[in-house]
Amino acid sequence: MLFTKGSHVQVETNRCLNQQHNGVECSHCVSHCPGQALILYSHQIFLDKEKCLGCGLCFSDCPTQVFGSQQWDETTISTEVKDQGARETQFFCGYHETPFLSKEEKEKGAVQIPTCLSSISKGTWYELGLQTAVELRLDECYECPMKNCVDRMKLSVETAMEWLSASGHTPDFSCIYTAEKAKMKKKFQAVSTGLKITSRRDLFLSLVGRRKEAELPTKTERETFTCSDEMKKKKRGNNLPDWQKRLEESYSNHFREGGSPAFWPTLQMSTGCVNCGMCSKYCPTQALRITVKDKQSTHLFTSGYCLDCRICMLSCPTQSIIRDRQPISNPFEVKNIYKAPVAKCKRCESYTIVNDQNLCFWCEKEPADVDLLSDVRRRLFEQNV
């Protein structure tokens, strides 16, 4: 396996949702890792390479692409399938023996992945489903140490099938659990794919460790580990995974009328919104944005970018955000979910919902100067006593 013992795996902990907000409590990678090689400590992910089985499940399971590699590029899988041009294609992992070819299957394509099939993202399964009928060879999976990955892989495939139906296509996915005895002892001409096309120099640099990876903290580091304010500032930004960025173009280009809309995350803003901006500021993928024009504040939401991480709701000081999942025909259409008149706060000049005090939510909650001075005097007096 390509990633056995954590080989070539890079961990960008700054992209982790647990560092975006302490209340997220995301544990996709930790709870589903078959080798228990991932540790979440002080809101940071650490990789125990000795326990890593190399399945690559964390690559597809992490909603913000914390895990990556210079050697892994799942877009090459779609390219190989397109080049084969087969109506039906079998997929199997690096541990699976190359299947024998039966007389009826001579026109069938075959692709071998250098990791577990669970490493393939739901977006790539969607792209593959547009190109070919997919057969998943699972007949050797249940004797594999990574067998627990199968359920997560099936969930990704089922999601891709739902998206295919919603965009007007008929999904054709099937699983092979039992290998039949082949009449014709000729193996598939399987293509090994999933690797990034790179130069010898890049390969050498990746092998010697060009980028420092997250290692397990020592006992002393565990006691003193904290996330600085500077690190927190660097973490914020668009952490949308690559497959989800590709999905927008693929979904839009291949959309057909007539499909049943799939379920996507939705947001609603109540009238308690004070336009403090916390929800959009901390949104890890910029699915929620706030614009101000002509003294009108508009909250814009793109469902296809939403990770359903709850950070917007956790960050809202007035609990004005309502989350749900509903059928949406065009998940990548930017929608206006809230609009209200705003004015500048007379103290900090940030935009706030129009009110009698002309103060934003935060300035309104600040104590008066007289109260602050009184508190200082009280503390100084008590200290002297």
LINSULZI-V463344 format. One line per field, one symbol per residue. ss: DSSP state (~ for helix, > for strand, _ for the rest). phi: phi as a letter, one per 20 degrees, with the letter a starting at -180 (. if undefined). burial: I if it has 9 or more other C-alpha atoms within 8 Angstrom, else O. Layout:
# LINSULZI-V463344
ss->???
phi->???
burial->???
This chain:
# LINSULZI-V463344
ss->___~~~___>>_~~~_~~~~_______~~~~~_____>>>>__>>>>_________~~~~~_____>>___>__~~~~~~~~~~___>>>>>_______>>_~~~___>>>>>___~~~__~~~~~~~~~~_>>>>>___~~~_____~~~~~~~~~~~~~~~~~~______>>>>_________>>___>>>_>____~~~~~~~~~__________~~~~~~____~~~~~~~______~~~~~~~~~~~~________>>>>>>>>________~~~~~_____>>>>>>__>>>>>>_~~~_____~~~~~_____>>>>>>>>______>>>>>>>>>>______>>>_______~~~~~___~~~~~~~~~~~~~~~~_
phi->.fdglmfmeddeffefffefbfeflfcgfffdffeledcdclmcecdeffefenfngffeeffclfdbafedbfffffffffffmefccecbefefffffeeffdfeeebcdefcffffeffffffffffebfdddedfdfedefdffffffffffffffffffffendefccbddeceffffcfcegefdeboeffbeffffffffenfdfefdffffffffdfbdfffffffffqedffgfffffgfffffdfcfoeegeecfcccdefffdlfnffffdffcmfdccdcblmcecedcdffefelemffffeffdledddaccfcfcfdefdedabbfcbeffddmefbggbfelcfgfffefffgffffffffffffffff
burial->IOIIIIIIIIIIIIIIIIIIOOOIOOOIIIOIIIOIIIIIOOOIIIIIIOIIIIIIIIIIIIOIIIIIOOIIOIOIIIOIIIOOOIIIIIIIIIOOOOOIIIOOOOOIIIIIIIIIIIIIIIIIIIIIIIIIIIIIIIIIIOOOOIIIIIOIIOOIIOIIIIIIIIIIIOIOIOOIOOOOOOOOOOOIOIOOIIIIOOOOOOIOIIOOOOOOOIOOOOOOOIOOOOOOOOIIOOIIIOIIIOIIIIIIOIIOOOOOOOIIIIOIIIIIIOOOIIOIOIIIOIIIIIIIIIOOOOOIIIIIIIIIIIOOOOIIIIIIOOOIIIIOOIOIOOIIOOOIIIIOIIIIIOOOOOIIIOOOOIIIIOIOOOOOOOOIOOOOOOOOOOOOO
